[in-house]
Amino acid sequence: MTFVKKNLLFVISLSFFINIPISISAISGDEEEKKIKQMEEEALQDRSNYEIIFDGKKIIERNRITKSEKEISSFLVSPSGENIVYFEEIYTYRPSEEAKYIGVDFIDYTRYRVHIFNKKNKKKVIDLFYSYVFGWSGKGKQKEYKNRVSWSPSDAYMILSPEGWAGAPGSEEYTVVNILKKRIFTIWMTRYEWLDEHIIVYDYTGDGFGHIIMRDLRINVEKKIKELEGDQKQGEGYDMYFLRGLRRIADGKNKIIKESTDDYTYFLKGVIPDKKLIIGRQYNNCITSERENYLRMTEPEAIGSFVVDLNGNELYKIFISSK
Amino acid sequence: MVKKLILLVIITLFFVIVKDVKCQDLTAQTTTIVTILVPYEVAYTTYPVITLDNNGNPHIMVLYNDTPYTCDYFDLRHIYWTGTDWVDKTLLYRFTSWFGDTFPGVIFDRTNQMHIAHFSRFYGEPDKVLYYGKLGINTVIDDDAGNISFRCIDVDSSNNPYIVYANTDYGDLKLAKWTGSNWWTKVISPWVIDSKETRYHGSASIKIDHNNGIHIASWRFVRKLPWAPEEDEVVYFYSPDGETFQEVVIDKDAEWVLHDINIDRFNVPYMIYVKDDKYKQKEVLYFVNLHTLSKEIIDESNSFNWPISLEFDSQNIPHICYAKEVYAPEIGYDVINTYLAKKENSVWNKEELIKYTDEISNLKIDNKGAIHLVYIEGNLRYFFRGKVKVEDTIPPAKVQDLAIADCGVTANSVTLTWTAPGDDGNVGEIVNGKYIIVYDKNYPMSSTEIVISTNTKPGARETFTVAGLEQGTEYYFAVKTVDDVGNVSELSNCVNARTLLDVPYFSQGALDWKDEYIVDGDPQKTIGRIGCAMTSLAMIINYYADHHPDTEMRKKILKTDPGALNEWLKKNDGYDNDGNVIFDRIEKYTNTAVLIKEKVYQRNDIKVNDDLKDKLPPILKVKETHFVVAVGSCPAVGYKINDPAWRERKDLEKYNYNYKQIRRFKLGPGDASSLSVRGRKKK
């Protein structure tokens, strides 16, 4: 570490105690970005000596030069067992305090190359790069990447959760892998549910407004189920309805549409797959305290909640009760 | 009667000629000027000498032939430049000259008083060394001497003059010194004749150093008796006090010697001399460091002319001026040309200064590095090379490319850039010139001027930052250029720029609040990660707290920061379920001093420009999940921003110069009754 950097860190440390605003930095954002790019190039150069293969049972990392092999024990298997997923770590970036001071993307993350293999024919389906940003919690739990993988009902699609970069609240960019077509694309969404093997229903929210959208991933075409017409005001819109601990949904005439015996499951997930229905809500001036009121409601007066078909036709005003 | 008439005509013509060059002045650009002071046709001049007064004005001494057809009588004339006019005075009238070492010596002391030592001979009288100056008019210093040089006089630190000269008949080397009350003389080196040889001195040069040490260069005839060829010597004398002199023979075996002596800025004495080497059969010009006695050969020739002179410029670079005989193939015979040798980077560079000179004077260099010289080539000519202005009536050219420097706009300043014109149009360096920056909020500009001194070259790229401007205000700028004599250029093209809005900056990543929750308990929903919109709103609030046009309204807006505003928003329904800030809460926070105007769902530069012009900074959504505050614009990069996530990002370059939505604000009526919020005190 250079003398200059040492002293700069001292200044930064000092500023914690005496609350001096730091007005200078020894590095610039461009320099830090260049440094990261160089680190990535060097890491990829280093990793180019290795190939990742799947022998039908285990993942093997083979050194192309020495021909030595190392067995990798940590990998994921899709629910159907057909797909094997391995996160190959390329590098981990841990920014200096100076860098963190400059910009929000200078945050701890691990860069992975995600390998997806077909278990039957042992061939690689596809690989892709993925960053796992773990610096926000401050303790670097990069091994939690396993929780970031989810699958469609038949394992035809793998979804990687948003990488976790800074950004305003609302929808984030999910990475979707079409296993059959070996294609990768992204969808901005907030919450999603599978309506069937290929159709995903999600709400898109951001800056205080929202829509409910359905997308057929076979052709990757979206259809808006519910959206506000005309000028949208902040705090108004539609979202999917997720409520915890509810037992049944009834229509306005107290006719039971769906009932659960388990109070603690997510009963209302936003979709009723077997009936091809979507549960949503129109909210108005939806702010935190009102949201909490919704959650506390026990009487059948969830204003604005509805059940719609796939064309957005409203079939029921819903009645919610925990009784 | 005829003689009187001729004399009258000569004098009249002389003043007519002098008047013709009266408009000349010194400064501005490096050029060479030759001014004819006295035409050959009406007067014969010889032995020119030049010096500079303390204002840098040239003073020329010359022997002026009073009897052009017989050369019987000469006048000692003093021609000098006052700064505006050439003036001619006769110091000594109708004396006879002697064609020997008879250059007058002249110097100005520290009080700008002139001291002259000169030689004169009147028929029937012995040669005399005279003094002319504040201590007397043509006072006789020695009534039996006359070998003097142009550097025969100098003054000490008390402005007392010293004159060095040689006895005409015998050859004693003598020093005369003004003691404060009378002239005191001393023989430095006496004439000697014994059974073996005779030795006697020719002219000498003197220089008094900064410690009043006396340095004298002389040449000495040495002849073996009974009658051998001359074996002349170059001799250096030094005395720290004027009492005792140390003698050093620098060279010998010469048949003829020219010399000069001077000291550099560091008090080191140097001598130059030309030795007609009796063995080599040629003349060599040497440069000698008199401390180290090291010699350098400057030039060689079959014949050098007198005088040779040594000067140091303000950068302590030695300059040697000399004239020598060269063959001129273009005319088919030998001529005398004048040269200047200058030592730069340990190398002597020589240049031909003047062609075809009959006689030259000594060289003088002023403190601006300009060269002054007098020479005779048919007429008496004053040679000047340096910074000059010659009847400068041409103004600098109009600046045509005045522009706002790349992003050279802040909340209180605008940086301008333009290409420098020349002193005359687009030609010539501008020395001691001025730029006048003219600016105003209105067009055409009139009210405010900033004057900047400048020394510049045509084509130079100029920049200047106009500071102290009002935030968010449109200004118009133009520039005009003034040369050193006051010629003013036309006003340049006009450019305009609006200063940025003075929106205080907050970083969402600041240590004070970056880890504070927007959604309690969710580490993914901290100000540092998702607080860009809220942090932008905090900037907007504080902007209005400082700059709301209604000062009463400002009092209703409590200054905040992202940490404090986050707490307030959480308690006042300021976030939606996901943690999105509800922008219209600014109305409650500011007690309706600031209202939401509208949300625009696509890029709309007209609306952003309107807001900036109205000093109502908008918030821009620059990508799917990021907000910044627009604070102004500049032609090169579009909108200037305060980016809560990136301290260094001051424009939209990283966002492809694009944005997706606009949050617009407007001034509200203000409602003091709803004042119920509290900001957080700074830590």
Interface residues (C-beta under 8 A of the other chain):
Chain A: S15 F16 N19 S25 S28 G29 D30 K100 Y101 I102 G103 V104 D105 W136 S137 G138 G164 A166 G167 A168 P169 G170 S171 E172 E173 W188 T190 T205 G206 D207 G208 Q232 K233 Q234 G235 C286 I287 T288 S289 E290 R291
Chain B: S507 Q508 G509 L511 D512 D515 I518 V519 P523 Q524 K525 T526 G528 R529 I530 C532 A533 K570 D573 G574 Y575 D576 N577 D578 G579 N580 V581 I582 F583 D584 K599 Y601 K621 E624 T625 H626 F627 A645 W646 R647 E648 R649 Q661 K683
